[in-house]
């Protein structure tokens, strides 16, 4: 996985400068950086730590504690499949196997065309309507294999 993807360093530094004086600024800074860059580049951790006057270990600890934060570049679309208990009871593992086969990558992997990154998530708040998935910011419930295929085709621009 390429961890050397170029990113807009000036934009990231601006986020740190803008928010660093705010109490509890670390999480908002990390959210903003991931929003702009798509992930938290490991190379920016020292600048965050210095800006907030905390240790690099503290910054790293927060990044790794919250699964939401990514440390590697992702594809154009992030596909998250819920694999928590209620969705397991509704067949999410079969859907997960199907997704891996369709996309040709495993969890935490990205398709060869860099279009999709496949991830696991544990509960999307749709427990009564599983299997649930999220593609980018959009939630989908009762996702069959056919529905999954349609969603992926739509993201690929195939009708
Ligand atoms: S268990 Fe899947 S949405 Fe809650």
Boltz pocket constraint, residues with backbone or C-beta under 6 A from the ligand:
constraints:
  - pocket:
      binder: B
      contacts: [[A, 82], [A, 83], [A, 84], [A, 85], [A, 86], [A, 87], [A, 88], [A, 122], [A, 123], [A, 124], [A, 125], [A, 126], [A, 127], [A, 128], [A, 130], [A, 132]]
      max_distance: 6.0
